[in-house]
Amino acid sequence: MIDYKGEYELARCPDCGGEMKYKAPFMVCLDCGLSSKRQDFEKMQKIIKSEFKEEMGDSEAEKERKERRRKRDYHDWLMKREER
């Protein structure tokens, strides 16, 4: 998330959890000093989020959405089959 000044808001260090600031061309942790290019930082965030999501499982809303989609897909398949 970038605010109007071009700085990341709520960016947290993947190593220590400290605040990260964008100082061109790097994201720098204000606590431990970890620095990485913005693209690498975003990749790390995506990896961490996906690992966290796998550990925590789906939320109730996500489970309901998947169930509705499964039922809709089955209905669509059934209707195509009956058209034959």
Secondary structure, DSSP 8 states (H G I E B T S, - for coil): -B-TTS-BSS-B-TTT--BEEEETTEEEETTT--EEEHHHHHHHHHHHHHHHHHHH---HHHHHHHHHHHHHHHHHHHHHHHH-
